[in-house]
Amino acid sequence: MRKKNKKKKTKKLVKKKSVKIEKKQISLKKSNADVEKIVIKKIKKQPTEKRIYNINDFVVYPKHGVGKILAIEKAVIGDIDINFYKVFIDKDKLTLTIPINQQSNLRAISSINQINKCISILKTKPKIKRTMWSRRSQEYEQKINSGKIYELAEVVKDLNKNTSAIADQSYSERQLFEKAYDRLHSEFEAVLKVPAEEARKKMDKALGRNQELEEPK
Protein backbone atom coordinates (compact mmCIF):
# COMPACT_ATOMS: atom_id res chain seq x y z
CA MET A 1 0.00 0.00 0.00
CA ARG A 2 2.78 2.41 0.89
CA LYS A 3 4.49 1.74 -2.44
CA LYS A 4 1.27 2.45 -4.32
CA ASN A 5 0.80 5.74 -2.45
CA LYS A 6 4.35 6.78 -3.21
CA LYS A 7 3.84 6.06 -6.91
CA LYS A 8 0.65 8.14 -6.94
CA LYS A 9 2.42 11.04 -5.22
CA THR A 10 5.33 10.97 -7.67
CA LYS A 11 2.91 10.92 -10.64
CA LYS A 12 1.11 13.96 -9.21
CA LEU A 13 4.40 15.80 -8.73
CA VAL A 14 5.49 15.00 -12.29
CA LYS A 15 2.14 16.29 -13.64
CA LYS A 16 2.43 19.50 -11.63
CA LYS A 17 5.97 20.10 -12.88
CA SER A 18 4.97 19.47 -16.50
CA VAL A 19 2.05 21.91 -16.14
CA LYS A 20 4.39 24.56 -14.71
CA ILE A 21 6.89 24.04 -17.56
CA GLU A 22 4.10 24.34 -20.14
CA LYS A 23 2.89 27.58 -18.53
CA LYS A 24 6.42 29.00 -18.61
CA GLN A 25 6.83 28.05 -22.28
CA ILE A 26 3.49 29.70 -23.14
CA SER A 27 4.46 32.89 -21.28
CA LEU A 28 7.85 32.93 -23.05
CA LYS A 29 6.17 32.52 -26.42
CA LYS A 30 3.83 35.40 -25.63
CA SER A 31 6.68 37.66 -24.54
CA ASN A 32 8.67 36.77 -27.69
CA ALA A 33 5.64 37.52 -29.84
CA ASP A 34 5.26 40.91 -28.13
CA VAL A 35 8.92 41.71 -28.78
CA GLU A 36 8.53 40.78 -32.45
CA LYS A 37 5.51 43.07 -32.79
CA ILE A 38 7.46 45.99 -31.29
CA VAL A 39 10.35 45.48 -33.73
CA ILE A 40 7.98 45.49 -36.73
CA LYS A 41 6.25 48.69 -35.65
CA LYS A 42 9.45 50.52 -34.75
CA ILE A 43 10.41 53.29 -37.22
CA LYS A 44 14.01 53.10 -38.32
CA LYS A 45 16.10 56.27 -38.52
CA GLN A 46 18.29 57.00 -41.51
CA PRO A 47 22.06 57.06 -40.86
CA THR A 48 22.79 60.31 -39.06
CA GLU A 49 24.89 62.94 -40.81
CA LYS A 50 25.62 66.48 -39.69
CA ARG A 51 23.67 69.07 -41.66
CA ILE A 52 25.95 71.34 -43.70
CA TYR A 53 23.48 73.77 -45.27
CA ASN A 54 20.76 76.03 -43.89
CA ILE A 55 17.51 77.52 -45.16
CA ASN A 56 18.05 80.24 -47.82
CA ASP A 57 21.54 78.93 -48.67
CA PHE A 58 22.38 78.73 -52.37
CA VAL A 59 23.75 75.34 -53.45
CA VAL A 60 24.66 73.64 -56.72
CA TYR A 61 23.10 70.34 -57.73
CA PRO A 62 25.25 69.05 -60.64
CA LYS A 63 22.43 67.93 -62.95
CA HIS A 64 20.33 71.07 -62.51
CA GLY A 65 22.64 73.90 -61.47
CA VAL A 66 22.10 76.57 -58.81
CA GLY A 67 19.24 76.15 -56.36
CA LYS A 68 18.05 77.68 -53.10
CA ILE A 69 17.20 75.70 -49.96
CA LEU A 70 13.59 76.57 -49.11
CA ALA A 71 13.09 74.23 -46.15
CA ILE A 72 14.53 71.36 -44.11
CA GLU A 73 11.83 68.78 -43.44
CA LYS A 74 11.20 65.30 -42.05
CA ALA A 75 9.15 62.44 -43.45
CA VAL A 76 8.58 58.73 -42.86
CA ILE A 77 9.14 56.70 -46.03
CA GLY A 78 8.91 52.92 -45.84
CA ASP A 79 9.17 52.89 -42.01
CA ILE A 80 12.34 55.02 -42.22
CA ASP A 81 12.55 58.47 -40.66
CA ILE A 82 14.23 60.75 -43.23
CA ASN A 83 15.51 64.34 -42.97
CA PHE A 84 15.83 66.18 -46.26
CA TYR A 85 16.39 69.52 -47.99
CA LYS A 86 13.80 71.14 -50.25
CA VAL A 87 15.87 72.79 -53.02
CA PHE A 88 14.22 75.10 -55.56
CA ILE A 89 15.85 75.37 -59.01
CA ASP A 90 14.62 78.70 -60.33
CA LYS A 91 15.77 78.14 -63.93
CA ASP A 92 13.70 74.93 -64.30
CA LYS A 93 10.96 75.94 -61.82
CA LEU A 94 11.68 72.64 -60.10
CA THR A 95 11.77 71.64 -56.41
CA LEU A 96 14.15 68.81 -55.49
CA THR A 97 13.93 66.65 -52.37
CA ILE A 98 17.45 65.69 -51.31
CA PRO A 99 18.05 63.53 -48.18
CA ILE A 100 20.60 65.03 -45.79
CA ASN A 101 22.61 61.81 -45.84
CA GLN A 102 23.05 62.39 -49.59
CA GLN A 103 24.12 66.02 -49.28
CA SER A 104 27.51 65.10 -50.77
CA ASN A 105 25.68 65.40 -54.12
CA LEU A 106 25.39 69.13 -53.42
CA ARG A 107 28.12 71.75 -53.26
CA ALA A 108 28.21 75.30 -51.95
CA ILE A 109 28.20 78.07 -54.54
CA SER A 110 31.60 79.37 -55.59
CA SER A 111 33.62 82.15 -53.98
CA ILE A 112 34.39 85.52 -55.57
CA ASN A 113 37.93 84.28 -56.30
CA GLN A 114 36.56 81.27 -58.18
CA ILE A 115 34.27 83.53 -60.23
CA ASN A 116 37.28 85.70 -61.11
CA LYS A 117 39.15 82.56 -62.21
CA CYS A 118 36.17 81.68 -64.42
CA ILE A 119 36.34 85.11 -66.03
CA SER A 120 40.02 84.46 -66.80
CA ILE A 121 39.08 81.11 -68.40
CA LEU A 122 36.38 82.77 -70.52
CA LYS A 123 38.97 85.24 -71.86
CA THR A 124 41.27 82.50 -73.20
CA LYS A 125 41.07 81.10 -76.73
CA PRO A 126 38.80 78.09 -77.31
CA LYS A 127 40.41 74.67 -77.72
CA ILE A 128 39.77 73.26 -81.18
CA LYS A 129 39.61 69.45 -81.08
CA ARG A 130 39.83 67.29 -84.19
CA THR A 131 37.79 64.43 -82.74
CA MET A 132 34.29 63.59 -83.97
CA TRP A 133 31.47 65.78 -82.66
CA SER A 134 29.62 62.82 -81.10
CA ARG A 135 32.60 62.16 -78.84
CA ARG A 136 33.18 65.84 -78.05
CA SER A 137 29.50 66.38 -77.22
CA GLN A 138 29.68 63.54 -74.66
CA GLU A 139 32.74 65.15 -73.07
CA TYR A 140 31.00 68.53 -72.92
CA GLU A 141 27.87 66.95 -71.41
CA GLN A 142 29.96 65.25 -68.72
CA LYS A 143 31.67 68.54 -67.87
CA ILE A 144 28.34 70.38 -67.66
CA ASN A 145 26.86 67.75 -65.31
CA SER A 146 30.02 67.45 -63.19
CA GLY A 147 29.00 70.47 -61.11
CA LYS A 148 32.57 71.83 -61.34
CA ILE A 149 32.50 75.52 -62.20
CA TYR A 150 35.87 75.62 -63.99
CA GLU A 151 34.82 72.78 -66.31
CA LEU A 152 31.57 74.63 -66.96
CA ALA A 153 33.51 77.77 -67.89
CA GLU A 154 35.68 75.73 -70.27
CA VAL A 155 32.61 74.42 -72.12
CA VAL A 156 31.19 77.95 -72.45
CA LYS A 157 34.53 79.22 -73.72
CA ASP A 158 35.03 76.35 -76.21
CA LEU A 159 31.49 76.59 -77.64
CA ASN A 160 31.27 80.38 -77.68
CA LYS A 161 29.99 81.19 -81.19
CA ASN A 162 31.57 84.65 -81.31
CA THR A 163 34.76 83.27 -82.88
CA SER A 164 35.72 82.70 -86.49
CA ALA A 165 36.65 79.07 -85.73
CA ILE A 166 33.13 77.99 -84.77
CA ALA A 167 31.03 80.73 -86.32
CA ASP A 168 28.68 78.20 -87.88
CA GLN A 169 27.30 76.25 -84.94
CA SER A 170 25.16 73.17 -85.36
CA TYR A 171 21.88 72.86 -83.45
CA SER A 172 23.38 70.42 -80.91
CA GLU A 173 26.39 72.71 -80.34
CA ARG A 174 24.06 75.63 -79.74
CA GLN A 175 21.99 73.57 -77.26
CA LEU A 176 25.07 72.56 -75.26
CA PHE A 177 26.39 76.11 -75.28
CA GLU A 178 23.11 77.52 -73.96
CA LYS A 179 22.91 74.88 -71.26
CA ALA A 180 26.45 75.57 -70.03
CA TYR A 181 26.04 79.35 -70.39
CA ASP A 182 22.81 79.37 -68.34
CA ARG A 183 24.34 77.24 -65.56
CA LEU A 184 27.38 79.48 -65.32
CA HIS A 185 25.28 82.63 -65.54
CA SER A 186 23.02 81.56 -62.63
CA GLU A 187 26.09 81.00 -60.43
CA PHE A 188 27.59 84.37 -61.40
CA GLU A 189 24.30 85.99 -60.43
CA ALA A 190 24.08 84.19 -57.04
CA VAL A 191 27.73 84.76 -56.06
CA LEU A 192 28.06 88.36 -57.24
CA LYS A 193 24.56 89.22 -55.95
CA VAL A 194 23.79 91.31 -59.02
CA PRO A 195 20.80 91.43 -61.41
CA ALA A 196 20.71 88.82 -64.17
CA GLU A 197 21.47 91.37 -66.90
CA GLU A 198 24.60 92.63 -65.13
CA ALA A 199 25.91 89.08 -64.65
CA ARG A 200 25.26 88.39 -68.34
CA LYS A 201 27.18 91.52 -69.43
CA LYS A 202 30.16 90.51 -67.29
CA MET A 203 30.28 87.09 -68.94
CA ASP A 204 29.76 88.43 -72.47
CA LYS A 205 32.55 90.96 -72.01
CA ALA A 206 34.97 88.20 -70.95
CA LEU A 207 33.89 86.08 -73.94
CA GLY A 208 34.22 89.03 -76.33
CA ARG A 209 30.63 88.46 -77.42
CA ASN A 210 29.01 91.11 -79.58
CA GLN A 211 26.04 92.52 -77.63
CA GLU A 212 24.02 92.50 -80.85
CA LEU A 213 24.32 88.71 -81.06
CA GLU A 214 21.30 86.68 -79.97
CA GLU A 215 21.54 85.88 -76.28
CA PRO A 216 20.91 82.37 -74.88
CA LYS A 217 17.27 81.87 -73.91
C-alpha positions in Angstrom: 0.0 0.0 0.0 2.8 2.4 0.9 4.5 1.7 -2.4 1.3 2.5 -4.3 0.8 5.7 -2.5 4.4 6.8 -3.2 3.8 6.1 -6.9 0.7 8.1 -6.9 2.4 11.0 -5.2 5.3 11.0 -7.7 2.9 10.9 -10.6 1.1 14.0 -9.2 4.4 15.8 -8.7 5.5 15.0 -12.3 2.1 16.3 -13.6 2.4 19.5 -11.6 6.0 20.1 -12.9 5.0 19.5 -16.5 2.0 21.9 -16.1 4.4 24.6 -14.7 6.9 24.0 -17.6 4.1 24.3 -20.1 2.9 27.6 -18.5 6.4 29.0 -18.6 6.8 28.1 -22.3 3.5 29.7 -23.1 4.5 32.9 -21.3 7.9 32.9 -23.0 6.2 32.5 -26.4 3.8 35.4 -25.6 6.7 37.7 -24.5 8.7 36.8 -27.7 5.6 37.5 -29.8 5.3 40.9 -28.1 8.9 41.7 -28.8 8.5 40.8 -32.5 5.5 43.1 -32.8 7.5 46.0 -31.3 10.3 45.5 -33.7 8.0 45.5 -36.7 6.3 48.7 -35.7 9.4 50.5 -34.8 10.4 53.3 -37.2 14.0 53.1 -38.3 16.1 56.3 -38.5 18.3 57.0 -41.5 22.1 57.1 -40.9 22.8 60.3 -39.1 24.9 62.9 -40.8 25.6 66.5 -39.7 23.7 69.1 -41.7 25.9 71.3 -43.7 23.5 73.8 -45.3 20.8 76.0 -43.9 17.5 77.5 -45.2 18.1 80.2 -47.8 21.5 78.9 -48.7 22.4 78.7 -52.4 23.8 75.3 -53.5 24.7 73.6 -56.7 23.1 70.3 -57.7 25.3 69.1 -60.6 22.4 67.9 -62.9 20.3 71.1 -62.5 22.6 73.9 -61.5 22.1 76.6 -58.8 19.2 76.2 -56.4 18.0 77.7 -53.1 17.2 75.7 -50.0 13.6 76.6 -49.1 13.1 74.2 -46.2 14.5 71.4 -44.1 11.8 68.8 -43.4 11.2 65.3 -42.0 9.2 62.4 -43.5 8.6 58.7 -42.9 9.1 56.7 -46.0 8.9 52.9 -45.8 9.2 52.9 -42.0 12.3 55.0 -42.2 12.5 58.5 -40.7 14.2 60.8 -43.2 15.5 64.3 -43.0 15.8 66.2 -46.3 16.4 69.5 -48.0 13.8 71.1 -50.3 15.9 72.8 -53.0 14.2 75.1 -55.6 15.8 75.4 -59.0 14.6 78.7 -60.3 15.8 78.1 -63.9 13.7 74.9 -64.3 11.0 75.9 -61.8 11.7 72.6 -60.1 11.8 71.6 -56.4 14.1 68.8 -55.5 13.9 66.6 -52.4 17.5 65.7 -51.3 18.0 63.5 -48.2 20.6 65.0 -45.8 22.6 61.8 -45.8 23.1 62.4 -49.6 24.1 66.0 -49.3 27.5 65.1 -50.8 25.7 65.4 -54.1 25.4 69.1 -53.4 28.1 71.8 -53.3 28.2 75.3 -52.0 28.2 78.1 -54.5 31.6 79.4 -55.6 33.6 82.1 -54.0 34.4 85.5 -55.6 37.9 84.3 -56.3 36.6 81.3 -58.2 34.3 83.5 -60.2 37.3 85.7 -61.1 39.1 82.6 -62.2 36.2 81.7 -64.4 36.3 85.1 -66.0 40.0 84.5 -66.8 39.1 81.1 -68.4 36.4 82.8 -70.5 39.0 85.2 -71.9 41.3 82.5 -73.2 41.1 81.1 -76.7 38.8 78.1 -77.3 40.4 74.7 -77.7 39.8 73.3 -81.2 39.6 69.5 -81.1 39.8 67.3 -84.2 37.8 64.4 -82.7 34.3 63.6 -84.0 31.5 65.8 -82.7 29.6 62.8 -81.1 32.6 62.2 -78.8 33.2 65.8 -78.1 29.5 66.4 -77.2 29.7 63.5 -74.7 32.7 65.2 -73.1 31.0 68.5 -72.9 27.9 67.0 -71.4 30.0 65.3 -68.7 31.7 68.5 -67.9 28.3 70.4 -67.7 26.9 67.8 -65.3 30.0 67.4 -63.2 29.0 70.5 -61.1 32.6 71.8 -61.3 32.5 75.5 -62.2 35.9 75.6 -64.0 34.8 72.8 -66.3 31.6 74.6 -67.0 33.5 77.8 -67.9 35.7 75.7 -70.3 32.6 74.4 -72.1 31.2 78.0 -72.5 34.5 79.2 -73.7 35.0 76.3 -76.2 31.5 76.6 -77.6 31.3 80.4 -77.7 30.0 81.2 -81.2 31.6 84.6 -81.3 34.8 83.3 -82.9 35.7 82.7 -86.5 36.6 79.1 -85.7 33.1 78.0 -84.8 31.0 80.7 -86.3 28.7 78.2 -87.9 27.3 76.2 -84.9 25.2 73.2 -85.4 21.9 72.9 -83.5 23.4 70.4 -80.9 26.4 72.7 -80.3 24.1 75.6 -79.7 22.0 73.6 -77.3 25.1 72.6 -75.3 26.4 76.1 -75.3 23.1 77.5 -74.0 22.9 74.9 -71.3 26.5 75.6 -70.0 26.0 79.3 -70.4 22.8 79.4 -68.3 24.3 77.2 -65.6 27.4 79.5 -65.3 25.3 82.6 -65.5 23.0 81.6 -62.6 26.1 81.0 -60.4 27.6 84.4 -61.4 24.3 86.0 -60.4 24.1 84.2 -57.0 27.7 84.8 -56.1 28.1 88.4 -57.2 24.6 89.2 -55.9 23.8 91.3 -59.0 20.8 91.4 -61.4 20.7 88.8 -64.2 21.5 91.4 -66.9 24.6 92.6 -65.1 25.9 89.1 -64.7 25.3 88.4 -68.3 27.2 91.5 -69.4 30.2 90.5 -67.3 30.3 87.1 -68.9 29.8 88.4 -72.5 32.5 91.0 -72.0 35.0 88.2 -71.0 33.9 86.1 -73.9 34.2 89.0 -76.3 30.6 88.5 -77.4 29.0 91.1 -79.6 26.0 92.5 -77.6 24.0 92.5 -80.8 24.3 88.7 -81.1 21.3 86.7 -80.0 21.5 85.9 -76.3 20.9 82.4 -74.9 17.3 81.9 -73.9 
